[in-house]
Amino acid sequence: MGHVRAVQDGCTTRTRTSRTDRTRRAEGGLDVSTTAAEPRVRRIPRPRADALRNRERIVHAAREMFVEFGPEAALDEIARRAGIGNATLYRHFPDRRSLVHDVVLSVMARTAEQAERAAIEEDDPFAALRRFVHAAADERIGALCPMLSGTFDRDRPDLDAQRERLEGAVEGLMERARRTGQLRTDVAVGDLMVALSQLTRPLPGTGCVDMDRFTHRHLQLFLDGLAAPARSVLPGKAATLEDLRRAAP
């Protein structure tokens, strides 16, 4: 009888040990179950650091290329600028549409963040607006031009969220400047964003590729035109981002 009890106790101990070991292995990230009746614990693998860096390099290179050559820029050249092979680019972005989407999303998010920072860190409303305009140029806001293309899929929840965030942040900057009498009242977010996109993209033609050295100079002239009191009456009506979206073919 004592022998049977000893065997049973030994089995119980081994069972507890086995369950403890399985639990420890599960806590260590392995795909195991604590009991047969419980569901298996699965860890979703995180992208490796080098894969994340490659993706960021691709988006950065594409952002530059879209500003210079538009959304039809050669994917092979984007890969070359990113310092990666074509296979790596296509592993992250299987087609041009997915790459354009990520570039637009990234530029909107980064530009919105610049507007939010300027609003928080600058006491003077027009100084905050000025800071944002120059920062948006450095973020290559001209890469948003694909949004105005008829082939771009604009009806995406992530794009809608970032567009609303960007428009709200920029409108906040402009409204502060209006309330203090520093910004003319006949301009809206769309006017500002269109001018920014136009002034931060090179002129057509190979003779105008080195335009960055003039960008901030011309933006300052543009900002002087935004300041109140206005020296002229603008034709037409102020443009919002939603106006631009509806006007896209």
C-alpha positions in Angstrom: 0.0 0.0 0.0 2.9 2.3 0.9 4.5 1.4 -2.4 1.4 2.3 -4.4 1.1 5.6 -2.5 4.8 6.4 -3.2 4.3 5.7 -6.9 1.2 7.9 -7.0 3.0 10.7 -5.2 5.9 10.4 -7.6 3.5 10.7 -10.6 1.8 13.7 -9.0 5.2 15.4 -8.5 6.2 14.7 -12.1 2.9 16.0 -13.3 3.3 19.2 -11.3 6.8 19.6 -12.5 5.8 19.0 -16.1 3.1 21.7 -15.8 5.4 24.1 -14.1 8.0 23.6 -16.9 5.4 24.1 -19.6 4.3 27.3 -17.9 7.8 28.6 -17.6 8.5 27.8 -21.2 5.2 29.6 -22.2 6.3 32.6 -20.2 9.6 32.6 -22.0 7.8 33.1 -25.3 7.5 29.5 -26.6 4.4 28.3 -28.3 3.3 25.7 -25.7 0.1 25.1 -23.6 -0.1 24.9 -19.8 -2.8 22.2 -20.1 -4.3 20.2 -22.9 -7.6 21.9 -22.4 -6.3 25.4 -22.6 -5.7 27.2 -25.9 -2.1 27.4 -27.2 -0.3 30.6 -26.5 1.1 32.3 -29.7 3.4 35.2 -29.8 3.1 37.4 -33.0 6.7 37.8 -34.2 7.9 41.4 -34.2 9.7 42.8 -37.3 13.4 42.6 -36.9 15.2 45.9 -36.3 17.0 45.7 -39.7 13.7 45.1 -41.5 12.2 48.2 -39.8 15.3 50.3 -40.8 15.0 49.1 -44.4 11.3 50.1 -44.5 12.1 53.5 -43.1 14.9 54.0 -45.7 12.5 53.0 -48.5 9.8 55.4 -47.4 12.4 58.2 -46.9 13.9 57.7 -50.4 10.5 57.4 -52.0 9.4 60.7 -50.3 12.4 62.5 -51.9 11.8 60.9 -55.3 8.0 61.7 -55.3 8.9 65.4 -54.6 11.3 65.4 -57.5 9.6 63.2 -60.1 6.1 62.6 -58.9 4.5 59.3 -57.7 5.5 57.6 -61.0 9.2 57.7 -60.0 11.1 54.6 -60.9 11.0 52.0 -58.1 14.4 50.7 -59.1 15.8 54.2 -58.5 14.0 54.4 -55.1 15.6 51.1 -54.1 19.0 52.4 -55.2 18.6 55.6 -53.2 17.5 53.7 -50.2 20.7 51.5 -50.5 18.8 48.3 -50.7 18.1 45.7 -53.4 14.9 45.6 -55.5 13.9 42.3 -53.8 14.0 44.0 -50.4 11.8 46.9 -51.7 9.2 44.5 -53.1 9.2 42.4 -50.0 8.1 45.5 -48.0 5.9 47.0 -50.8 4.6 44.5 -53.3 3.3 47.3 -55.6 3.6 51.0 -56.3 0.2 51.7 -54.7 1.2 50.3 -51.3 4.4 52.4 -51.3 2.6 55.6 -52.3 0.1 55.0 -49.5 2.8 54.6 -46.9 4.7 57.7 -48.1 1.6 59.9 -48.0 0.6 58.5 -44.6 4.1 59.2 -43.2 4.3 62.7 -44.5 0.9 63.6 -43.2 1.7 62.2 -39.7 5.1 63.9 -39.5 3.8 67.2 -40.8 0.9 67.1 -38.3 3.4 66.5 -35.5 5.3 69.6 -36.6 2.1 71.7 -36.4 1.3 70.4 -33.0 4.8 71.1 -31.7 4.8 74.6 -33.1 1.5 75.3 -31.4 2.8 74.1 -28.0 6.3 75.6 -28.1 5.8 79.0 -29.7 4.0 81.8 -27.7 3.6 84.1 -30.7 0.9 82.8 -33.0 2.4 84.0 -36.3 5.8 82.7 -35.2 4.2 79.3 -34.7 2.7 79.4 -38.2 6.0 80.5 -39.7 7.9 77.7 -37.9 5.3 75.2 -39.2 5.6 76.3 -42.8 9.4 75.9 -42.8 9.2 72.6 -41.0 6.6 71.3 -43.4 9.0 72.1 -46.3 11.7 70.1 -44.6 9.3 67.2 -44.2 8.9 67.2 -48.0 5.2 68.1 -48.0 5.2 68.2 -51.8 5.1 64.3 -51.6 1.4 64.7 -50.7 0.6 65.6 -54.3 -0.4 62.0 -55.2 -3.5 62.6 -53.0 -4.8 64.8 -55.8 -4.4 62.1 -58.4 -7.5 60.2 -59.6 -5.6 56.9 -59.2 -4.8 57.4 -55.5 -7.1 55.5 -53.1 -8.0 58.3 -50.7 -10.8 56.4 -48.9 -8.8 54.7 -46.3 -9.5 55.0 -42.5 -5.8 55.6 -41.7 -5.5 58.3 -44.3 -8.8 59.9 -43.1 -7.5 60.0 -39.5 -4.2 61.6 -40.4 -5.8 64.0 -42.8 -8.2 65.2 -40.1 -5.3 65.4 -37.6 -3.2 67.5 -40.0 -6.1 69.8 -41.1 -7.1 70.3 -37.4 -3.6 71.1 -36.3 -2.9 73.6 -39.1 -6.3 75.2 -38.8 -5.5 75.6 -35.1 -2.3 77.5 -35.9 -4.1 79.7 -38.4 -7.0 80.5 -36.2 -4.7 81.6 -33.4 -3.0 84.0 -35.8 -6.3 85.3 -37.1 -7.6 86.0 -33.6 -4.6 88.2 -32.9 -5.0 90.0 -36.1 -1.7 88.7 -37.5 -3.1 86.5 -40.3 -5.3 87.7 -43.1 -8.8 86.4 -42.9 -9.4 85.3 -46.5 -7.1 82.3 -46.5 -7.7 78.7 -45.3 -5.9 75.5 -44.7 -6.2 74.4 -48.3 -4.6 77.7 -49.6 -1.7 77.2 -47.3 -1.1 73.5 -48.1 -1.4 74.0 -51.9 1.1 76.9 -51.8 3.5 74.8 -49.6 3.3 71.9 -52.1 4.0 74.1 -55.0 6.8 76.0 -53.4 8.6 72.9 -52.2 8.7 71.0 -55.5 11.2 71.7 -58.2 10.1 73.3 -61.4 9.7 70.9 -64.4 12.8 70.4 -66.4 16.3 69.1 -65.7 17.7 72.6 -65.3 15.8 73.2 -62.0 16.7 70.2 -59.9 18.7 72.1 -57.3 15.8 74.2 -55.9 16.2 73.4 -52.2 18.5 76.4 -51.6 15.7 78.7 -52.6 12.8 77.0 -50.9 13.0 78.7 -47.5 13.6 82.1 -49.1 10.5 81.8 -51.2 8.5 80.5 -48.3 9.4 83.6 -46.3 8.1 85.8 -49.1 4.9 83.7 -49.1 4.5 84.2 -45.3 4.8 87.9 -45.7 1.9 87.7 -48.1 -0.2 85.9 -45.4 0.4 88.6 -42.8 -2.3 91.1 -42.0 -3.3 93.6 -42.9 -3.8 92.3 -46.4 -2.5 94.4 -49.3 -4.9 93.0 -51.9 -8.2 91.1 -52.3 -7.8 87.5 -53.3 -9.9 86.2 -56.1 -12.2 83.2 -55.6 -12.8 81.7 -52.2 -10.6 80.1 -49.6 -9.8 76.4 -50.1 -10.0 73.6 -47.5 -8.4 70.2 -47.7 -11.8 68.7 -48.3 -12.3 71.1 -51.3 -9.1 69.8 -52.8 -10.2 66.2 -52.2 -13.5 66.8 -54.0 -11.8 68.6 -56.8 -9.4 65.7 -57.5 -10.3 63.8 -60.7 
